Amino acid sequence: MGFIDFILAFLHDPRTVIAGWIVALGPGLVYGPLFLVVFIETGVVVFPFLPGDSLLFAAGVFSADGGGLNIVATLLVFYAAAILGNTSNYWIARFFGSRILDSGKVKALTPERLAKLDEFFEKYGGLTIVITRFMPFFRTFAPFVAGTGHMNFGKFTFFNTIGGVAWVSLFVLVGYFFGGVPFVQEHFEVIVLGIVGVSVLPAFIGAIKTAMNSRARKQAGTIDEEVLAEAHVKAAERRRNR
């Protein structure tokens, strides 16, 4: 299965992917790829599009219907993946963040998205790490921005743990308690697409607003790259001092 096919399969019906892993690896080793998907989505800034929400929900369903997963093990594995993934992202950014941004190779890390996260950090402080857990793309970028700005690691870890546990618990337990409902079973694909859609909607709306504002500024000739760069530096300093 190619990478694109893998993503499409997850978006269509993640149960099929998980079932394939259980058959191929057995009920003990299946937690390995489950861990990796969540760890990579949260820990590697170039993979913000991996379907973490739908994976958590589907794993909760498998934990409830005797499909080969244990609910306690599933929660613990995902807790570890989410927390360690963000921690890895933080330290990568802390040591190499400036070089990664300057290289321009991570196209998803646009100045507009960074500015949006700067606003979040300015308004909510460390709670940004918790809030963005429930926002695809931004949950991958938030620890990167925190690391680049040298946010206090103890404070980051505190909010990272709260956010990781809350995010995993919500989606896994919803799948666990409601996945066996006949309506959910009969309309599983639609529900998964709905979860993905609702999760992505804020980022999608934000991207449209950002694009429109950027176009308006360009037409007005008001973009000043030096001023923008200085604003990012000041925002990073504020995060460092929190």
Summary of the structure (lengths in Angstrom):
residues: 242
radius of gyration: 18.9
end to end distance: 45.0
largest distance: 60.9
contacts: 792
relative contact order: 0.14
helix: 82%
strand: 0%
